[in-house]
Amino acid sequence: MAPQGKVYRGSVKDFQGFDANQDAEALYNAMKGFGSDKEAILDLITSRSNRQRVEICQAYKSLYGKDLIADLKYELTGKFERLIVSLMRPPAYGDAKEIKDAISVRGGHPPGAPLRAPQPTPGLMGLCLCPQGVGTDEKCLIEILASRTNQEIHDLVAAYKDAYERDLEADIVGDTSGHFKKMLVVLLQGAREEDDVVSEDLVEQDAKDLLEAGELKWGTDEAQFIYILGRRSRQHLRLVFDEYLKIAGKPIERSIRGELSGDFEKLMLAVVKCIRSKAEYFAERLYKAMKGLGTRDNTLIRIMVSRSEIDMLDIREVFRTKYEKSLYNMIKEDTSGEYKKALLKLCGGDDDAAGEFFPEAAQVAYRMWELSAVKVELRGTVQPAGDFNDDGDAQVLRKAMKGLGTDEGAIIEVVTKRSNAQRQQILKAYKAHYGRDLMADLKSELSGSLAKLILGLMLTPPQYDAKQLRKAVEGAGTDESVLIEIMATRNNQEIRAINEAYQEAYHKSLEDDLSSDTSGHFKRILVSLALGNRDEGPENLTQAQEDAKVVAETLKLADVSSNDSSDSLETRFLSILCTRSYPHLRRVFQEFIKMTNHDVEHAIKKRMSGDVRDAFVAIVRSVKNKPAFFADKLYKSMKGAGTDERTLTRIMISRSEIDLFNIRGEFIDLFDKSLHHMIEKDTSGDYRKALLALCGGED
């Protein structure tokens, strides 16, 4: 149950009117005779707390002289049996068995032999049916040891000794190696500092030491990472991570990926994730256990059992916020039978139906807005070429297109390795040298996706954006996603340049075309953004609090409502999101969380729909983390069957000299795979070569 003074965040609670003898009798009746009443078993066990289940085991032994876990193992089968039996073990003994199953112990306890049961509750461990010496499940070790508190670690070590008559540290040392082993041993001590009083000087020193141990060092000082991440308190480390972002210009996770490797890297990343938010860590683990083909049932069972009386409500809400679907529904889609019914009982409810937003998710969202305020250097992947010679490049391009066939490789090499300003010089040199239009020649020699990419790179950024906007509004139908992507992410200077380029190319104003091709609130949003009049000043706290109130009232989350009409509120809401500066909006959205316990993005998704919702969400995401917004768009353009080459091409061109390097970092942070790898896997031929050249490297 929850510690004194803390709100209980588990999904399973003590059953009111509990009677251990009565429950033991009910389970006995459910298993006697021919067949078992699995529904009765799962209903009873999933609705009792672990403490009550332990009492049921004792009562069962007293009443019938039998081991309840042994009977459950005999009567049940498969994943359902594993889940129910796992629920019957005390948490420390559950962790001990998971780790015992995860490591390949040489010698020692014979496979299949009975284990010593914890003395107060005989039979709780059951039999160890896993084969020994079949390799180590490092992911299980990492999950348990990176996420448990000092007390939970101490209880685990004692339970392992009691159940297996072995020393856990000795077994882990014998089954792992290198820095991975060293960090596991540090975590096994359960000696993390727990003082909430944090020294600012020590925070700064630790952040500096981590930077010098990795990014600033030839090679990596792993011992420094182990000492700081393995010993310092959680509150201290959260501040260290914030300070590290300020001085390194990148999150600590990205440095760990760059400096460490293998299981050691995975362990350190898990530690960092658990320091930031255990609920977010477990939500991610659960999502990965169920996404794609097949289900990692061991992981699913372990987490649903171990967190059901700790923080399952928080995990559920973080899950829904991060993955835009409820944990309940994902379990429902991915499992079946009694196994599914039992998991859904442990889950405790469907958040898509409940519509609640829990404190842990609000805290995570608030921290994300704090991090978004930290200035990070934006870097493109395409830089001006050294020793640039526009006439020489013009000659290379002419040669590549002259005669029979086209040397696409030479064209890619020149165009993708020059800045846009240099490409404009090449256009002029080509015209002066050959009296020909380079764009026309490229268009006649290239085709398909490669042609669109190369020709797009030869336009200036405002010309390219103007052309994309024109394509989005001309002809039958409107591509609202393109309008939103460009208009919601460009700064004032870029918007004004786009307006000029649009007028010059199409002899009409962008505003007129947007107005004639869209309607309602969506039109008002686009027209407002097209003015390029967003404030560029700092935050104003008093105004931010007023703005947050308007946002809350518009989204129907305020405790008290103003006398403003609905239309007036919507107009003010639109004005706030479309005209306030980014620093100010970050403060507005933080005040909104404090005021409502909701994240603004989640609230917009819940209470709005269609293009208006998508436009406001794009603005919010752009304010929060523009590179992450584009990383998400790139991922969605390539995931699943088929590739959205228009989106892929558009973003790779438009961000290549602005923040594509940062987008690469966000991509691997969000999706655990590099942008380079995904492009390589999802595209082909010369188009792939050109995209990879723009990408600029493998992460």
N, C-alpha and C positions, 0 to 999 in steps of 0.2 A: 504494500500500500504506500501512499505518498508520505514522505517525511513530514514531520510536524511543521506546520506553517506553510506548506506548499500545496497547491491545488493538484488533485490527483488527475493524471493525464492518461491513465491506462484505459483500455476498453473492457477489461474483465475486472469485476469487483466481487467482494464477498457476497455470497448469496444470503438474502434475508431469510430467517427461519431455518437456517442450516441445521441438519441432524445427520451426523456422520454415520450412525448405525442404519438409519433409514435409507441413506444413499447407497451404503454398502449392500444392503438387501436388494435395492432396486437394480444395481449392477449385476448382482448374482443371478437375479431372476431374468435379466436381459440376456445372460449368457448360458443359462442351463437349458437342457433339452436339445432338440434338433434345430440348428441355425441360431443366429444371434439377432437381437433387436438393435441393429446398429444406430437407428434413429434415436432410441432411448439413451444409448451410451453416449453419443455425441452431444445430445441436448443436455445431459446431466454434467458431463465433464467440462464442456466449454462454458458452462454458466457458473462454475465454482472457481474460487480463487485457488492459487497454488497451495496456500496454507490449508485450505479446506480439503483439497485433493489428498494431501499428505495424511490428514486425519481419516479420510475415507479408507486409505490403504491400511492404516492401523486397525480400524474397525473391521474391515474385511478379514484381516488375519485373525482377529479375536473371535469373530463370529463363525468363521468357516475353516479356520486353520489352513488357509490357502493364501498364496501370493497373488494379489490382484493384478500386478503387472504381468506375471507369467500367464495368468488366465486371459488377459487382454491380448497378449502376443499370440496365444493359441487360437483365439476366436476370430481375430481380425487379420487382415492381410494388406500387403502393399503399402502405398503412401498413407492411406487412412490409418493403418496400424502404427506407422512411424510417428504420425502426428499425435495420435491419442496417447501413445506410450511416452512421447516427449513431454506432453503436458503433465504427466503424473510425477515427473522428477522435480525435486527442488532445483531452483535456477543454477546454483553452483555445481550440482551433480550433472545437470543437463550440459553445462559448458564443459565440464570435465570429460563427459563422454564424447562430445563433439570433437574436442581436441585429441582425445585418445584415438578416435576414428580417423582423425586427420593426419596423424603422424605414423610413420612406419617404424615401430620400435623393434629393434633387433633383439631376439631372445626374449627373456622375461616371461610375461603372462602368456600362457598357451592360448591359441585361437579357440574360441568357442567355450572356454572353461568359465564356470561361474565366477563372478567378481564378488569381492567383499561388499556387502551393502552398507550404507550409512547406518550406524547403530540404532538411532532412534526409529528408523523406518525401514525395516528389513525388506529386501526385494526391490527397492526403488530403482536400482541400476539395471536389473535384469541381466541378460547374457550379452557378452561382447561377440557379436556374430560377424564383425568385419574382419577380412583377411589382413594379416600383418605383413609388413614389408612390401606393400604394393605402391609405394610412393607417397609423397606428402601433399596434402591439400592445403597449399599455402594460403589460398583465399580465406579458408575457414580460420586458420591461425590469425591472419591479419585482422579479419573482422572482429573476432572475440577480443584479442589482446589490445587492439587499438581503441576499442569503444568502452571497455569496462572501467568503472571507478576503482580507486585504491581498495576499498572494502570488498568489492566484487572480485577483484584479483586475489586478494587474501583468501576469501572463501573458496574460490576456484582451486587454488593451490592445495588448501586443506582437504577439499573434497576429492581431488585427484589422488592424494596420498592415502586417504581413507579407503577409497574404492579400489585402487589398483596396487596399493602397497609399493608405489614407485614415486620417485621425485620428479615433478613436472619439469623443473628447470633442467635436470640431467637428461631427460628424454628429449627435450627440445634442442639442447646443445648437441646431442648425439645425432639428431636428424636434420639439422640445418647447418648453414655455414656462413662465413664472411660477415659483412656488416649487417646483413639481414638477421643473423643469429644474435649479434651484439645488441641490436635494438630490441629484439624479442626478449632477451634476458633483462634489459633495463626495464621494459614494461612489466615483466613478471615480478619485479620487486614491489610493485604497487606503492611506489614512493614518490609519486608526483606531488609537487608542492600544492597545498590547498589554501594558502593564505590569499584572501581577496584584496589585501592591501598591496597595491602595485607601485613600484618605484619607476618614475618616468625616466630617470637616468639609466636604470638597468634595461628598460624597454628599448631605449635608443641604442645602448651598447649591444644588446642581443641582436637587434636588427642589423646593426653594422657588422657584427661578428659573422652572422649568417651570409651576408653579402660578400664579405671578404673570404669566407670559407668556400664559396661557390663561384659566383659570377666574376669576382675580381682575382681569382687564384688560378694559376696554371695547374690543372688537376683540381681535385675536390678534397677538402678536409672533412671527411664523413663523420669523424669523431665529434666535431663541433655541432653538426646537425643532430647527431644522436643525443648529445648532452642537453642541448637547449630544448629540442622537441620532446625528449623523453622525460625531462625533469620539471620544467617550469609549469606553473599553474595554468589552468585553462584561461582565466581572465587575463593573466599576464601575456600569454601567447596571442590572444586575440589582438591585443594592442601592439604586440611585436609585428604581427602580420600587417596591420594597418601602417605602421612605421616603415616596414620593409617596402610596401607598395610605393610610399612617398619617395624613398631614397633610391630604389631600384627601377622605378617606372614600370614594374610588372608585378603580378601577384606571386607570392612564394611558391604556389603550385607550379607555375610555369618554370621557375628556376629549378625546382626539384626534378621536373621532367627533363630539363636540359642537362643537369649535372649528375643525376643518379640514374641507375638502371636496374632492370630485373625486379625481383621480389622486394629488394630493399627500397626501390623507388615506389612500388605499389604500397608498401607498408607506411612509408613516410607520408605519402599522399593521403592514405586512410587516416593517419593520425591528425593531419592538418584538417581534413574534412570533419572529423569528429570534434576537434577543438572548435571549429566554426559553428557546427550544428549537427548533433547526432541525428536528429530527426531527418535532416536533409540527406545525411549519409545513408541512413537505412532506407529512406524513400528511393534513393538511386539504386541501392542494392536490390530492392524488391522489383523495381521497374526492369532492371537488367535480367532478373531471374525469370521474368515472364515475357519480355519482348522477343519478337522473331519466332523462328521455328523451335518448338520444344520448350520445356519448362525446367528450370533448375530447382527441382523439388526440395533437395536438401537445404538449399539456401532459403527458399520460401518458408519451409517448415521452421527452420532454426530462428529466423527473424520473427515470424508471426508468434511463435511460442515465447521467445525471450523478451520481446518488447510489449507483449499484451497487457502486462501489469505495470509498465513503466511510462511509455510515451507513445502508445499507438495512436492516440487522437492527434498528436502533433505530426506524426509520420503521415497519417492520412491526409491532413490538410496541406502539408508541404508537397506531398505526392500530387494532389489535385492542382495546386498552384503551378508546380513545375512542369507537369506533363499534360495538363489540361484534360484530365479524365480522373475519375475516382479510383482509388485502390480497390474498392468494393467491386466496381464494374470490371476492372481488369482481371481480378480473381475469378469473377463470374464467367468471363469469356475464355479464360485460359485453363480452367480446371473442371472437374466433373464429379458426379456422384456424391457419396457421403463425405469424401475428402473436400470437395467444394463447399458443402454445407458447413462443415466444421471450420474451415478457413474463414468463411463469411461471418460465422458467429464470433470468431476471434477478432475479426476486423471491426465489428461492432456497429456498422452503419454505412449508408451510402451518402457521401458528402455532396454528390451531384443533386441528390434529392433534398438534403438537409439545408444546403445553402449557407452553412456557417463558415466563419473564418476564425481559426483558433490562434491563441497568443503566439505559439512558436513560429507559425508562418508569418505573422505580423513582425516579430522580432527579426526574422531572417530578411524580410523585405526592407525593414528599416536599416539594417546593416548594409544591404546592397545599395541603398540610396546614399548612405555615408561614404561608402567606397567610391561611388560614382563621382563624388565631388573632388576626389584626389586627382590632381592634374597628371596626366600620362602623356608622354611624348608620342605624337602620332607619326607613323613612318609608312611611306609607300614602299613598294618592292621594285619600282622602276625609277632609276636615278639618271641624271644627265650623263651621257657617255663621255669619258675622258678622251682627249685628242680627237674631238669631233670634227669631221670634215663633211660638210653638207654636199659639196660637189662629188666627193668620192662615194658617198652613200647613194647619191642619185645615179651614178654610173653603175654601181653594184645592182641596183634595182632594175635599171634598164637592161643590163646584161641578163638578169634572171628572167626577163619577160620577152627577150628578143628571140626570134627564130622559132623552131618547132619545140613545143613543150615549155613548161614553166618550172623554174627552180624555186619551189615553194620554201625550201629550207633557207635559202639565201634571203628571201623576203622576210621570213619570220625572224631571222637573226638580226636584220637591220631594224625592222619596225618595232619589235618588242624590247630591244635593248637601247632605244633612244627615248628621251623624254618627249612630252607632247610639244614643247617649244622647239625642240630640235627637229621633230617631224615636220613642223610648219616651215622650217628653213629648207628642209629637203624638198618639199613641194615646190618652193620657189626656185631652188637650184635646178630641179628637174625641168621645170618650164623654161628657164633661161637657157639651159644646156641643149635641150632637145626640141623645144617649142611644142611640147606635148603636155597634156593634163595627166599627171600621175594618178589621180583618183580614177579617171576614165580607163587608163591602162590596167590598173589593178582590178577594176570591176570586170574588164573583159577577159582577164587571164585567170582569175580565181573564181571559185564557186562555193555555194553552200555555206556552212557554218564558218569556215575559215575566211571566206570573203567578207562576211558580216563583221567578224572580229577585226580583221586587218583594216577594212574601210572605216570602222568605228574608231580605231586607234588613230587614224589619220585626221579625223575631225578634231577641232578644239573641244574641250569639255562642255562649254555652253552650247556649241553647235550640236554635239552629240546628244545632250539632254533634251534640247529643243526638238531634235528629230525623233527621239523616243516618245516625247509627249505628243507630238503630231501624229505618230503612228497609233498612239493609244486612243486618240479621239476621232480620227478620220474613218470613214467607211461605216459599215453596219456594226453596231455594237461598240462599247467603250471598254478599254482595258483599265479598270479602276485600280488594279494592283500596281500598275506602272505609275499612274498619276500619284498614288499615295506614296510609293517608294521614293520618287524624286522630290515631290513637293514637301514631304514631311522631314526630309533629311538634309536639304541644302541650306546653307547659311544665307544671310541677306545679300552679300556680295555675289554669291553664286546665282541666287534667284534673279537678281537684277540683270546679270549677264545673260541668263537664259531668256529673259524677256526681250532683250535687245536682239539676240540671235534668232529668236522665234519671229519677231517682227521683220527682220531683214530677210529671212528665208521664205516666209509664207505670206508676207504683206498683210498681216492682221495680228491683232494682239493676242497673246496667250490668254489673258483674262476673258476676252470675248469668246474664244473657243471653249474654254472651261465652262463658262456660263451657259453656252448654248448646248453643251453636250452632257451636262449633269443637272441635278435638281435638288431642291430641299436643303437640308442641313449640310449634306455632303458638298453641294455647290458652294455654300457659304464658307465652309472650311477651306476648300481649295482656293477660292478667290482671296480670302484673307491671307493665306500662305503666299499666294502669287504676288502680293504687294511687296514682299521682302522688307517688312517694317517691324520685324521682331526686335524688341528692346535688347540691348547688348550690355546693360549695366549689371551690377552685382545684386545679390539678394536684398530684400527689404523684409525683415522679420515680421514687423507689424502688418504690412501688406500681405505677406505670405500667409499669416494666420487668417486674415479676412478672406483671401482667395481660397484657402483650404475649406473654409466654412461654405463658400459658394459651391465648390466642387462636391462637398458632402451633401449639401441640400439638393443639388441637381441629381446626384446619384441616389437620393433618398436614403442617406445614411446618417443624417444629422439628427441629434436628439431633439433639437428645437428647430422649427422652420421659420423662415423670414416671411415678411408680408409680400415678397416679390411674387409676381405671377410666374407660371411655369415657363412661358416664352422668354420673360426677362432673365430668369435664371439660366436658361439654355444659352442665351446670347452672351451673358457674362462668362459662362463656362467656356464657350467657344473662344471668346476674346482672351481669356487667361491662357488657354493652351496654345493659341496661335500667335500671341503677341508678347507674352512675358519671356524674359531671358532664360536661358538654360540654368544658370546658377540659381535664379529665383524659383524656377519651377521645381528644382530639386528640393529646395526648402519647403515649398508648398506641399509636395508629395510626402515629405517627412512629417510635416504638421498634420496632414490628412491621416496618416497612420496613427499618430498620437491621439487624434480626435475621435477616430472611428474604429481603430483596431483592424482596419482593412488596408490592403495595398491597392493603390488607385488602378493599376492595370487589371487586377482581378475584378475590381468593382465595375470597371467599364465593360469588361467581357460579360459579366453577369447581367448587367442592366441595360446594355445597348445591343444593337444588332446591325448586320449588314455593313455597308461601306462606311457609315459614320463611325461605327465601332472600330473597324479596321484602321481608319485614319487616325482616330484618337490613340489607339494602341500603338501605332507606328510612331506618333509624336512622343508618347511616353517612353517607349523603348529607345528612341533616338536620344532623348534627354538622359536616360539612365546610362546607356552604353551603346554608342552608335556602331562600333566594330562588332559587338555581340549581335546587334540587330541584323547586320549584313551577313554575319556568319550563319545565323539561323536561316536567312533567305537562301544562301548558297547551299546549305545542307538539304533544305527542302527541294531545291531545284534538281538534286541528284539522287535523293533517296528513292527507294522503291523502283518499280518498273518504269523505264523510260527516263529521259532527261529533259528538263525545261531549259533548252539551250538559249532561249532569248534572255531569261533571267540570269543565267550563268554568264553569258557574254556581257550583258549590260553591267553587271556588278564588277566583273573582273576588269573591264575597261575603265569604268568611272572611279573605282577606288584604287587603281594601281599606283597612282602617284600621291595618294592622300593617306590611307590607313590600311592598305592591304596586308602589310606586315602584322599590324595589330589584329586584323580580322583572322589571320592564320592562327595567332595565339589563342583567341577566343574560340575558334573552331575546335581546336584540339582539347581545350578545357571543357567545352560543352559536350562534345561527341566522342571523346576518347579515340579519335582518329584524325590524321592530318588532312588538311585541305588538298595537299599535293597527292596524297594517297587516293583520296576519293576521286579527284579529277582523273588520275591515272587509270583507275578502275572503271570509271563511268564514261569516258570519252575515248576517241581513237584517232589515228592518223595525224595529219598535219594540224588539225584543229587542236588535238591534245597537246602536240608539241608547243604550239603557240600559247595555250593556256598555262602549261607548266612553266614556260619561260616568264610569263607575267607573274605567276605564283611566286617565283623567285627562290624556291628551295623546299626541302623536306624538313619537317619539324620532328 
